[in-house]
Amino acid sequence: MDMLDRDRLFVALTKPQMFLGVTYSFLIANVIVTTELFLIFKAFWVIVAALVIHAAGWVAHLYDPRIFDIWIVTSSRCPRVRNRSLWGCNSYSP
């Protein structure tokens, strides 16, 4: 089983589609944020902001290629509960 985790073909077949080191969903989110910033501020420094956002996403995707998708699913399906400050995580029983 240990060889299966490190096999190049297994890793390549289970990895999501990437573009310039980030997933397509992160790339689309970056384009949307950058476009909105450009429409609000009408300045070309937004290109630098896009590169910084992309670099942060690239570093995060080095850790786990699906980190952005996992964050989206977790934030949409696991809302924070009232006693989160007490336990430091979502706990549905007191």
N, C-alpha and C positions, 0 to 999 in steps of 0.2 A: 504494500500500500504506500510505502514511503516513496517508491520510485514514481508512482502515479502523480504525486503532488509536484514533482520536479520535472516531469517530462515536458519538453518544449511543445509538443503537439497538443497535449492536454491543456497547457496554459494558453496556447494560442487559440484553441477552439472555445474556451470558456471566457476569454477576455472580451469585453464589449468593444464596439467600434470606436476607434480613437482618431482624433484629428489634431495634429501638433501636440501630442502628449496628453490631451484631455478628451473626455467623452463628448459625443455630439450634443447631449442634453446640456452639459456644462457650457459648451461653446455657444449654443443658442441662448442660454441665459446671459452669458457674457455679452453677446451681441445686443440683446434687448436692453440690458442695463447701460451699455455704452451708448446706444442710440438715444435712449431717454436722457442721459446726461448731456449729450450733444444738443438735443433739442431744447433742453432747459437752459444751459449755459452758453450755447453758441460759441464755443471756444475749442481750439484744436488741442488743448492740453488733455482732452478726454482720451485721445489716442494713448497717451502715457498711462492714464488710468486703466484703459483696456489691457495694456501690456502687463501692468501690475496685477490686475485681477487674473489674467491668464497665467502668470507666473505662480501666483498663489494656488490656483487650481492644479497646475502641473506638479507642484510639490506635494499637494494633497493626493493626487492621483498616483504618485510614486509609491505612497504608502498602501493604497488600495484602489484599484481601477474603478470600483463601483461605489466609491465613498459619496459622491454627489447623489446618486440614485438612492442609496441607503438613507441618506439624510432627508431626501424628499419624502420617501415612504414613511420614515419614522416620524417626521413632523406632521404629516397628514393623518396618520392612523393612530398615533400615540400622543394625544394631547396631554399637557401637564395637568396634574391633579392638585387639589388644595393642600395635601400634606406632603408635597414634594420638598418643601423647606425643612421639614422635620426629619425625613429619612434620606434626603439627598438623591432620591430617584422616585419614579412613579410607584406608589404602593396603594392598592385599592382597598386594603383593610387597615383599620386604625392601628 
